[in-house]
Amino acid sequence: MQYQGVLTKMQTEIGNPIQYYLVFESDFIHVNQLLNKKIQIAFVGYKCLACGENKKIFRQGYCYDDFYNQPHVGDWVMRPELSTAHLGIEDRDLEFEKKAQLQPHIVYLANSSNVKVGVTRKSQVPTRWIDQGAHEAIEIVEVPNRYLAGITEVALKEQVADKTNWRTMLKNEVVEEDLIAFKNKIKDFVPVEVREYFIDNGKETQLHFPVIRYPDKLKSLNLEKTSEFSGILKGIKGQYLIFEDNTVFNVRNNEGYVVNLTIF
């Protein structure tokens, strides 16, 4: 069976295990059903997620021009503390930024390779944790806008990491943590203007990924260097496909790439 489409990050559905879907323009593929099957991925070209042109992808599925023009990828996305919509100040598109920034946001702790602090829109819980490959997570505060979440993350980054070690995450070399105790330990470092939003009675969320076998070594698939790859799918974690020969493929990092996908 063969499909062709533009890669975008896999859609997910909470479950035990988590369910994954690849969504193309005219097809969608339930990726969990491909476990233990041979898959071939062949690079065809590019399709910028904004302009739709066959232009080399620069970052996050966008060509160079669109990456520096589209409101979806303003600096405030990666650095929430730079959000200014609550002040009525535009970055690239104030109406879009108001919709994205002026809604409830969560600052959380997630454990994927180690405990890290992060920010997401409330509507993206638990999707954000799934995308990071976290096997457990807990909410710290729920605030009314992205700016307050951002300054909280900045304050807490001095006490806890804000990055995931993707290699450790994919090998499942995880250490169990008491996230409730961890959260209470850093409570006093939450900025004063955010403390009223602290979540006192939160519970840990446990996440289970569809992985038959974790790799012991890692080989990252780069479609520009290896335009055609085939292997037996052994797992899905975060936004990665894990193959039997220890090759891993980050779907999200290849957004905007047009591929042929053949299932044997």
N, C-alpha and C positions, 0 to 999 in steps of 0.2 A: 504494500500500500504506500502511495506517495502523496506528499503534501508539499505545497510551496506557499511561502508567506513571509511577512516581515516579523522579525522577532521583537516581542515586547516582553516585559517581565511576566513570569507565570502568574496566573490568577490562582488564588488559594481558597480553600474552604476548611474551616476548623473541623477536626474529627480525630479519631484515633485509629489509624494515623491521619495526618493532614492530607487533604486531597489537592492535587495540582492539575492545572489545565494550561495548555498552550492555546492561545487564541489567535487565529489568523483571520484574514478578511472574510473568507467564505467557509472556514472550518474551525472546529475546536477539537483538541486532542486531550483526552483524560490520561495524563502522563503516568499515573499510578499503574494503569493497565499495561504499560510498556515494560515494567520490571521483568528482568530475565529474558527480554527480547533483544535481538540485534537491531541497532538503529544506525543509519548512515545520515550524517549531516554534511551537506555540500553547500559551500558559499557561492551565491549567484551574483550579488551586487549590493547596492545600498538603496535605502529609501528613507530620507530624512522624515522624522515623525512630524515635523512642522510643514515644510514646503512640499514634501512628497517627491523631491527630485533625487535622481541617482547621483548624489554628491557624497564624497567620503565623510563618514561619520566622525565628528570631532569628539563629542562627549554626550553621554546620556541619551543617545538616539538622535541627536541633532547635528546638522552640518555646522561648520564654523560660524557662518553668519547668523543662523538661527539661535545657536547657543548664546550668543551675545545680544540677542534681541527679544527672545521669547520670555514672557513673564514667569513661566513655569520653572525657569532655571536661574532666577535672580540670586544674588549672593545670600539673601535672607533664607533661601531654602536650606542651604548647607550650614548657614550660621544664623540661627533664629534670633539671636540677640541684635541683629541688624534690621529687624522688622520695624517698619515705620508707619504702617497703615493706621495704627491706633492714634497717630498724630495727624493723620490726613495728608501725609507726605508720600508722594509717588516715587517708586523706583523705576518700573517700566510701564505698569498699567495699574492705576490705583484701584479701579473697580475690581479687577481680578485679585489684586493683593488684599483688598478688604474682605472678599469672600474667603480667601485662603487663610488669612492671618487672624481675622476677627471671629474666631470660632473656638470652642473649647479645645485645649491642648493638654496633653499628658506628658509629664516628665517621669521617667521610669528607670528602674534597674532591670537589666536583662543579663542572663548568664548563658553565653554561647561558648566562648573560649575562656572567658574570665568574666567577672562582674563588670559591667559597663553602664554608664548613664547615657540616656538618650531622650530625644523629644519626638513626639508624633502628634498629629491631630487625633482627637478622641475617636473620630470615625474610623481611624486606621488601626485601632486595637481590635484583635491581636495581629492583624496583617503585618504590621511593622516588625513585630517580634519574630514571626514566621520567616519573613524575608531575611532576617539577620541570622537565622539558624539557632535561635535561642531555645534551650530546652526548658527554661523556667524564666519567669519575669514577674515584676510587681510594680504597681503604680505608686509614685511618691506624692505628686501633687496634680491637681486638675485646675488649670487656670483659664481665664476667659479669652486670652489672646496669645499669639505666638511670641511676642516680645517678652512677656513675663516668663514663659517657658524657657526662652533663650537665656535670660540672665540667671535663671535657676541652674540651668545646665552648666553655664560658665563657672558659677560659684562651686558647684559640686565636682567639676572636673579636677579641682585641686585635691580632692579626696579620693576619687575613683576614676578609673580609666574611661575614655569615651570612644575607644576603638576596639574592634573585634579582630582577633588573629584568625584569619580565614583558614589557615592551614590546620591550626589546632581544632577549630570548629569542625572541619571536614573529616578529620581523623577521629573525632569524637573523644578527644583527650580532655574530658571535662571534669571539673571538680564541683561536687555538690556544695551549695552554700545555703545558709539560712538567710534568705533575702529579707525577711521581716526584721530580723536582728540587724542586718546590714543597713536597712532603711532607717531604723531608729537611731543607729550609731551616727548617721550623717545628718540627722534632722536639724541640729543646731547650726548647720552650715547653709541651710536654705535662707535666701535673702529675706530680710525683715518684711518687705512689702508683699511677700508671697506666703508667709507662714500661715495665714488664715486659710489657705487652700490645701494645707497638708492633709493627706488622707490617713487617718489614724487606724482605721479598721480594715485595711486592705488585705487581700489574700494573694498568695502566689498562684500564678497560672502555670500549669505544666503543659508542655507541648511535645508531641511524639511524631517523629518523622518516618516516612516510608523508606527505610534503608535495610537492605538484605545483608550487605557487607560493607564496612567502612574501609577506605584505602589505608595502607600502611606507608605508602609513598604517594607523592602527588605530582602529576604532570598536567599543567594547565593548557587547555586547547585554545590556540589563537587562530581564528579562521583566516586571517590575512597571511599567516605563515603556513598553515596547513589547511588548504581549501577544501579538503575532503577527508572525513574521518568516519570510521565505523567501529562500533563496539557494543558489548552487551551491557545494558543498563542495570546497575545494581543498587541504585539509591537516588533519592532526591532530598536535599537539605538546603535550607535557605533558598537561594535562587540558583543552586548548582545541580547539575546532573552528574552522577558519579558512575563511572564505568568500571568494568571488571579488570581492565589493565591499569587501573589507578589514574586514568585520565579523568579530569574534572572540567566541566564546561559551565561557565557563569553566564546564564541566559541574560540576566539584566545588563551585564557589561557589553552585551552584543545587541542591544536594542537598536533598531534601524538597519540591521543586516538582513538582506533577503536570502533565504536558504531553501534548499530542497531537503525535505525530511523523508527518508524511506524507512519503512518498518518491515522487517523480514519475518 
